[in-house]
Amino acid sequence: MFRNAPFFHAKIGSLLLLAIGGLQFLLWGIFLRTVVGLHATWLVNSATHIWGSRRFATRDDSTNNFLIALLTFGEGWHNNHHAHPTSARHGLRWYEIDMNWYGIWALKALGLAKQIKLAQ
């Protein structure tokens, strides 16, 4: 029925933002959000393989980077992720701020998330 079903919601959202607030809403609500999200992902996948500290001896060059972790809500604890790839929590120490984990923890506390895997 919908050949481009994955993009259907994005198209509807774009049209709504354009109708409600014009080009400014569309630029801020769709394009800037997408650009920032993609750059944050690329930052994690590039910079944390160059700069940072290594807690675990993994078979790659992944590192933990505090500044990138702050910018990406915890994804900068990349060496922790490579050492424990199925763990929902990347910030394994008390000082490793991991906003994504805090969100998952809140969903678990509300009974909305189950079967969460953590590093042993």
One Martini backbone bead per residue (centre of mass of N, CA, C, O) as a GRO file, in nm:
protein
  120
    1MET     BB    1   0.063   0.060  -0.026
    2PHE     BB    2   0.337   0.172   0.106
    3ARG     BB    3   0.639   0.220  -0.037
    4ASN     BB    4   0.727   0.473   0.176
    5ALA     BB    5   0.675   0.409   0.485
    6PRO     BB    6   0.931   0.519   0.646
    7PHE     BB    7   0.852   0.831   0.531
    8PHE     BB    8   0.562   0.912   0.608
    9HIS     BB    9   0.600   1.062   0.885
   10ALA     BB   10   0.799   1.274   0.781
   11LYS     BB   11   0.608   1.405   0.578
   12ILE     BB   12   0.383   1.482   0.773
   13GLY     BB   13   0.560   1.646   0.969
   14SER     BB   14   0.659   1.850   0.761
   15LEU     BB   15   0.381   1.962   0.679
   16LEU     BB   16   0.295   2.054   0.961
   17LEU     BB   17   0.529   2.248   1.019
   18LEU     BB   18   0.481   2.425   0.770
   19ALA     BB   19   0.184   2.505   0.843
   20ILE     BB   20   0.237   2.625   1.132
   21GLY     BB   21   0.558   2.778   1.088
   22GLY     BB   22   0.699   2.719   0.840
   23LEU     BB   23   1.025   2.718   0.750
   24GLN     BB   24   1.138   2.738   1.037
   25PHE     BB   25   1.012   2.478   1.152
   26LEU     BB   26   1.129   2.288   0.942
   27LEU     BB   27   1.430   2.341   0.993
   28TRP     BB   28   1.428   2.275   1.304
   29GLY     BB   29   1.244   1.999   1.309
   30ILE     BB   30   1.418   1.843   1.077
   31PHE     BB   31   1.702   1.928   0.963
   32LEU     BB   32   1.867   1.992   1.219
   33ARG     BB   33   1.806   1.730   1.371
   34THR     BB   34   1.937   1.545   1.160
   35VAL     BB   35   2.222   1.666   1.149
   36VAL     BB   36   2.292   1.637   1.449
   37GLY     BB   37   2.245   1.331   1.472
   38LEU     BB   38   2.453   1.242   1.257
   39HIS     BB   39   2.704   1.385   1.378
   40ALA     BB   40   2.700   1.234   1.647
   41THR     BB   41   2.740   0.955   1.530
   42TRP     BB   42   3.008   1.016   1.380
   43LEU     BB   43   3.164   1.106   1.627
   44VAL     BB   44   3.165   0.841   1.774
   45ASN     BB   45   3.282   0.662   1.523
   46SER     BB   46   3.554   0.841   1.525
   47ALA     BB   47   3.671   0.987   1.787
   48THR     BB   48   3.652   0.718   1.978
   49HIS     BB   49   3.899   0.597   1.782
   50ILE     BB   50   4.122   0.826   1.891
   51TRP     BB   51   4.000   0.963   2.158
   52GLY     BB   52   4.102   0.850   2.482
   53SER     BB   53   4.011   0.595   2.698
   54ARG     BB   54   4.111   0.258   2.819
   55ARG     BB   55   3.966   0.002   3.006
   56PHE     BB   56   3.947  -0.204   2.772
   57ALA     BB   57   4.076  -0.489   2.597
   58THR     BB   58   4.022  -0.461   2.282
   59ARG     BB   59   4.027  -0.537   1.922
   60ASP     BB   60   4.027  -0.228   1.915
   61ASP     BB   61   4.023   0.153   1.919
   62SER     BB   62   3.843   0.211   2.146
   63THR     BB   63   3.700   0.484   2.343
   64ASN     BB   64   3.671   0.706   2.609
   65ASN     BB   65   3.464   1.017   2.603
   66PHE     BB   66   3.345   1.269   2.785
   67LEU     BB   67   3.250   1.489   2.580
   68ILE     BB   68   3.093   1.297   2.394
   69ALA     BB   69   2.905   1.190   2.613
   70LEU     BB   70   2.764   1.461   2.664
   71LEU     BB   71   2.663   1.512   2.365
   72THR     BB   72   2.538   1.184   2.350
   73PHE     BB   73   2.421   1.070   2.628
   74GLY     BB   74   2.671   0.821   2.650
   75GLU     BB   75   2.813   0.720   2.372
   76GLY     BB   76   3.124   0.790   2.455
   77TRP     BB   77   3.136   0.494   2.593
   78HIS     BB   78   3.280   0.297   2.369
   79ASN     BB   79   3.456   0.087   2.514
   80ASN     BB   80   3.230  -0.027   2.683
   81HIS     BB   81   3.059  -0.118   2.440
   82HIS     BB   82   3.275  -0.314   2.317
   83ALA     BB   83   3.291  -0.493   2.579
   84HIS     BB   84   2.949  -0.446   2.609
   85PRO     BB   85   2.725  -0.467   2.354
   86THR     BB   86   2.442  -0.555   2.526
   87SER     BB   87   2.441  -0.313   2.696
   88ALA     BB   88   2.240  -0.043   2.816
   89ARG     BB   89   2.500   0.040   2.974
   90HIS     BB   90   2.787   0.258   2.938
   91GLY     BB   91   2.799   0.383   3.220
   92LEU     BB   92   2.989   0.212   3.472
   93ARG     BB   93   3.038   0.461   3.635
   94TRP     BB   94   2.944   0.722   3.836
   95TYR     BB   95   3.099   0.945   3.635
   96GLU     BB   96   2.935   0.819   3.390
   97ILE     BB   97   2.739   0.983   3.195
   98ASP     BB   98   2.398   0.832   3.113
   99MET     BB   99   2.110   0.930   2.979
  100ASN     BB  100   2.006   0.677   2.839
  101TRP     BB  101   1.996   0.502   3.094
  102TYR     BB  102   1.801   0.677   3.257
  103GLY     BB  103   1.565   0.626   3.062
  104ILE     BB  104   1.558   0.318   3.085
  105TRP     BB  105   1.521   0.310   3.391
  106ALA     BB  106   1.247   0.459   3.393
  107LEU     BB  107   1.097   0.251   3.218
  108LYS     BB  108   1.142   0.019   3.416
  109ALA     BB  109   1.002   0.151   3.666
  110LEU     BB  110   0.721   0.165   3.487
  111GLY     BB  111   0.711  -0.115   3.310
  112LEU     BB  112   0.815  -0.057   2.989
  113ALA     BB  113   1.082  -0.223   3.052
  114LYS     BB  114   1.237  -0.529   2.948
  115GLN     BB  115   1.503  -0.724   2.935
  116ILE     BB  116   1.766  -0.596   3.056
  117LYS     BB  117   2.097  -0.552   2.971
  118LEU     BB  118   2.401  -0.599   3.162
  119ALA     BB  119   2.692  -0.559   3.283
  120GLN     BB  120   2.901  -0.776   3.487
   0.00000   0.00000   0.00000
